[in-house]
């Protein structure tokens, strides 16, 4: 198993200082990182520097169209942009959310589902030379029945894609469905897991905020997953640029190092690495 981490200035500095082990920088991680991707020449400059250290694990194909729920994805798809992103990042594979916007109210769920399956197959065939194309599990009822583990499992199987298992998404989905967390995860197609996203969550009455520092329940959940499957990559997907529930967490900054963020990344990377190493055989 390989280890990835969201790319931030803090992650790169920790790597340069030899304080963490990682195999991939995952990008993009936060919304502000997408801005540079609109200028492919600028993004290529960033990637050429980063990829000399480690390959970039590309999440999505922004700014090329990549909303798997879009009825016009195929006609809108920009091969030039998408191919350049894949080449520039040296990514081993691609991963996608099933949908990027709320399910249209007037579209029957069956049609919505079939559109996602069809587009996922299209992307998978287009990039069959990559090691994998993955679909990430959903976290919220805004995605309709996709939040249900049996429906999402059918999506993975019918699309032929692998699973990107986001543990905090599974926690949120289980809450929405009033289902025990571990029971929910066991109903997902864990045998199709290629990548795992691990991050923490903070729960308050009526809200959950993810992408915070991994807590003991998060590490326990990661161990639970790795006892049931052997993904190729475990990605520490920590870090926020906002604190929507006022929890007092440190925030990732656009241009400056946040020393608290750097400290927390180092702690989490070491703990995840130890868990992964203990299950390497």
C-alpha positions as CSV (number, residue, x, y, z in Angstrom):
1,X,0.0,0.0,0.0
2,X,1.1,3.5,-0.8
3,X,0.6,6.7,1.1
4,X,-0.7,10.0,-0.2
5,X,-1.5,13.3,1.4
6,X,-3.4,16.5,0.3
7,X,-0.9,18.9,-1.2
8,X,-0.3,22.0,0.8
9,X,2.7,24.2,1.3
10,X,2.9,22.5,4.7
11,X,3.0,19.0,3.2
12,X,5.7,19.9,0.7
13,X,7.8,21.4,3.4
14,X,7.5,18.4,5.7
15,X,8.5,16.2,2.8
16,X,11.5,18.4,1.9
17,X,12.6,18.3,5.5
18,X,12.4,14.5,5.6
19,X,9.8,14.5,8.3
20,X,7.1,12.5,6.5
21,X,7.0,9.6,4.1
22,X,4.6,9.8,1.1
23,X,4.3,8.3,-2.3
24,X,1.9,10.9,-3.9
25,X,0.7,14.5,-3.3
26,X,-3.1,14.6,-3.9
27,X,-4.4,17.6,-5.8
28,X,-6.6,19.5,-5.7
29,X,-7.5,19.4,-2.0
30,X,-9.3,22.7,-1.5
31,X,-11.3,25.1,-3.7
32,X,-8.7,27.8,-3.9
33,X,-6.3,25.3,-5.5
34,X,-8.6,25.0,-8.5
35,X,-8.0,28.5,-9.5
36,X,-4.5,27.8,-10.8
37,X,-5.8,24.9,-12.8
38,X,-7.8,27.4,-15.0
39,X,-4.3,28.5,-16.4
40,X,-2.8,25.2,-17.6
41,X,0.6,26.8,-18.3
42,X,0.8,28.0,-14.6
43,X,-0.5,24.7,-13.4
44,X,2.1,22.9,-15.5
45,X,4.8,25.0,-13.9
46,X,3.5,24.0,-10.4
47,X,3.3,20.3,-11.3
48,X,6.8,20.2,-12.9
49,X,8.3,21.3,-9.6
50,X,6.1,19.1,-7.4
51,X,6.3,16.0,-9.6
52,X,10.1,16.0,-9.4
53,X,9.6,15.0,-5.8
54,X,6.5,12.8,-6.0
55,X,3.8,12.1,-8.6
56,X,0.5,14.0,-8.2
57,X,-2.6,12.0,-7.5
58,X,-5.2,13.8,-9.5
59,X,-8.8,14.0,-8.1
60,X,-11.2,15.0,-10.8
61,X,-10.4,16.6,-14.1
62,X,-11.2,20.3,-13.4
63,X,-11.4,22.5,-15.5
64,X,-12.3,19.9,-18.1
65,X,-16.0,18.8,-17.7
66,X,-16.1,15.9,-15.4
67,X,-19.5,15.9,-13.6
68,X,-20.5,12.2,-14.1
69,X,-24.1,13.2,-13.6
70,X,-24.2,15.6,-16.5
71,X,-26.3,14.6,-19.4
72,X,-24.0,16.5,-21.7
73,X,-20.6,15.3,-20.4
74,X,-19.6,13.5,-23.6
75,X,-20.3,16.4,-25.9
76,X,-18.8,18.9,-23.5
77,X,-15.7,16.8,-22.7
78,X,-12.4,18.5,-23.6
79,X,-9.8,15.9,-24.4
80,X,-7.1,18.5,-24.8
81,X,-7.5,19.9,-21.3
82,X,-8.1,16.5,-19.7
83,X,-5.1,14.8,-21.4
84,X,-2.8,17.6,-20.5
85,X,-3.9,17.4,-16.8
86,X,-3.2,13.7,-16.8
87,X,0.2,14.1,-18.5
88,X,1.2,17.1,-16.4
89,X,0.5,15.5,-13.0
90,X,1.9,12.0,-13.8
91,X,-1.2,10.7,-12.0
92,X,-1.4,6.9,-11.8
93,X,-5.2,7.1,-12.1
94,X,-8.3,9.2,-11.8
95,X,-11.1,9.5,-9.2
96,X,-14.5,11.2,-9.4
97,X,-17.5,12.1,-7.3
98,X,-20.6,10.6,-8.8
99,X,-22.2,14.0,-9.0
100,X,-21.0,17.6,-8.4
101,X,-24.4,19.3,-8.1
102,X,-27.7,18.3,-6.4
103,X,-29.8,15.7,-8.2
104,X,-32.2,17.6,-10.4
105,X,-35.7,17.4,-8.9
106,X,-37.4,16.7,-12.2
107,X,-35.1,13.9,-13.2
108,X,-36.2,10.5,-12.1
109,X,-33.5,8.8,-10.0
110,X,-33.2,5.9,-12.5
111,X,-32.3,8.3,-15.3
112,X,-29.9,10.2,-13.0
113,X,-28.2,6.8,-12.1
114,X,-27.9,5.6,-15.6
115,X,-26.3,8.9,-16.7
116,X,-23.6,8.5,-14.0
117,X,-23.0,4.8,-15.0
118,X,-22.8,5.7,-18.7
119,X,-20.4,8.6,-18.2
120,X,-18.2,6.6,-15.8
121,X,-17.9,3.9,-18.4
122,X,-17.0,6.6,-21.0
123,X,-14.2,8.0,-18.8
124,X,-12.9,4.5,-17.8
125,X,-12.7,3.5,-21.5
126,X,-11.0,6.8,-22.5
127,X,-8.4,6.3,-19.8
128,X,-8.0,2.6,-19.8
129,X,-4.2,3.0,-20.0
130,X,-4.2,4.4,-16.5
131,X,-4.0,2.1,-13.5
132,X,-7.5,2.9,-12.2
133,X,-10.6,5.0,-12.5
134,X,-12.5,5.3,-9.2
135,X,-15.8,6.6,-7.9
136,X,-16.0,8.1,-4.4
137,X,-18.9,7.2,-2.1
138,X,-21.4,10.0,-1.2
139,X,-22.0,11.7,2.1
140,X,-25.3,13.6,1.9
141,X,-29.0,13.1,1.0
142,X,-28.7,15.8,-1.6
143,X,-27.3,13.0,-3.9
144,X,-30.6,11.1,-3.6
145,X,-30.5,7.4,-3.3
146,X,-26.8,7.3,-4.1
147,X,-26.3,7.7,-0.4
148,X,-27.7,4.2,0.1
149,X,-24.9,1.6,0.3
150,X,-26.7,-1.0,-1.9
151,X,-27.4,1.6,-4.6
152,X,-23.8,3.0,-4.6
153,X,-22.5,-0.6,-4.7
154,X,-24.6,-1.2,-7.8
155,X,-23.1,2.0,-9.3
156,X,-19.5,0.7,-8.8
157,X,-20.3,-2.7,-10.2
158,X,-22.3,-1.5,-13.3
159,X,-19.7,1.2,-14.2
160,X,-16.8,-1.2,-13.9
161,X,-14.9,1.4,-11.9
162,X,-13.1,0.9,-8.6
163,X,-14.1,2.3,-5.2
164,X,-12.6,5.3,-3.6
165,X,-13.7,4.8,0.0
166,X,-14.0,8.0,1.9
167,X,-14.4,7.0,5.5
168,X,-15.8,10.3,6.7
169,X,-18.3,10.3,3.9
170,X,-19.5,6.9,5.1
171,X,-19.8,8.2,8.6
172,X,-22.0,11.1,7.4
173,X,-24.1,8.9,5.2
174,X,-24.7,6.4,8.0
175,X,-25.9,9.3,10.2
176,X,-28.4,10.5,7.5
177,X,-29.7,6.9,7.2
178,X,-29.7,6.2,10.9
179,X,-27.6,3.2,10.3
180,X,-24.6,2.0,12.4
181,X,-21.4,3.3,10.9
182,X,-19.6,0.0,10.6
183,X,-22.6,-1.8,9.3
184,X,-22.9,0.9,6.6
185,X,-19.3,0.4,5.6
186,X,-19.6,-3.3,5.4
187,X,-22.5,-2.9,2.9
188,X,-20.2,-1.0,0.5
189,X,-18.2,-2.9,-2.1
190,X,-15.0,-3.0,-0.1
191,X,-13.6,-5.7,-2.4
192,X,-13.4,-3.0,-5.1
193,X,-11.5,-0.5,-2.9
194,X,-8.5,0.9,-4.6
195,X,-8.0,4.1,-2.6
196,X,-9.1,5.2,0.9
197,X,-9.6,8.8,2.1
198,X,-9.1,9.2,5.8
199,X,-9.8,12.4,7.7
200,X,-11.4,13.3,11.0
201,X,-14.8,14.8,11.7
202,X,-16.4,17.0,14.3
203,X,-20.0,16.4,15.2
204,X,-22.3,19.0,16.8
205,X,-26.1,18.9,17.1
206,X,-27.4,19.1,13.5
207,X,-24.1,19.2,11.7
208,X,-20.9,17.3,11.0
209,X,-17.7,18.9,9.7
210,X,-15.1,16.7,8.0
211,X,-11.5,17.1,6.9
212,X,-10.4,17.8,10.4
213,X,-7.7,16.1,12.4
214,X,-8.1,12.4,12.5
215,X,-9.3,11.3,15.9
216,X,-9.3,7.8,17.5
217,X,-12.6,6.8,16.0
218,X,-11.1,7.7,12.6
219,X,-8.0,5.6,13.1
220,X,-10.2,2.7,14.4
221,X,-12.3,3.0,11.2
222,X,-9.2,2.9,9.0
223,X,-8.0,-0.3,10.8
224,X,-11.5,-1.8,10.3
225,X,-11.3,-1.1,6.6
226,X,-7.7,-2.4,6.2
227,X,-8.7,-5.6,8.0
228,X,-11.2,-6.2,5.2
229,X,-9.4,-5.0,2.1
230,X,-6.0,-4.0,0.7
231,X,-6.3,-0.7,-1.2
232,X,-3.4,0.4,-3.3
233,X,-3.4,3.9,-1.7
234,X,-4.4,5.4,1.6
235,X,-4.7,9.2,1.4
236,X,-4.7,11.6,4.3
237,X,-7.3,14.1,3.2
238,X,-7.0,16.5,6.1
239,X,-7.3,20.3,5.9
240,X,-9.9,23.0,5.6
241,X,-9.8,26.6,4.5
242,X,-13.0,27.4,6.5
243,X,-14.5,26.5,9.9
244,X,-18.2,26.4,9.2
245,X,-19.3,25.3,12.7
246,X,-16.9,27.5,14.7
247,X,-14.9,24.6,16.1
248,X,-11.7,26.6,16.4
249,X,-9.7,24.4,14.0
250,X,-6.5,25.7,12.2
251,X,-7.0,26.7,8.6
252,X,-5.0,26.1,5.5
253,X,-3.8,29.4,4.0
254,X,-3.3,30.1,0.4
255,X,0.2,31.6,0.5
256,X,1.6,31.1,4.0
257,X,2.6,28.1,6.1
258,X,0.3,27.5,9.1
259,X,2.6,25.9,11.7
260,X,-0.3,24.2,13.5
261,X,-1.5,22.6,10.2
262,X,2.1,21.4,9.5
263,X,2.3,19.9,13.0
264,X,-1.0,18.1,12.6
265,X,-0.2,16.8,9.2
266,X,3.1,15.3,10.5
267,X,1.3,13.6,13.4
268,X,-1.4,12.1,11.2
269,X,1.0,10.9,8.5
270,X,3.1,9.1,11.0
271,X,0.1,7.4,12.6
272,X,-1.4,6.4,9.3
273,X,2.0,5.1,8.1
274,X,2.3,2.9,11.1
275,X,-1.2,1.5,10.6
276,X,-0.5,0.8,6.9
277,X,2.9,-0.8,7.7
278,X,1.3,-3.1,10.2
279,X,-0.9,-4.6,7.5
280,X,1.6,-4.6,4.7
281,X,1.8,-8.4,4.5
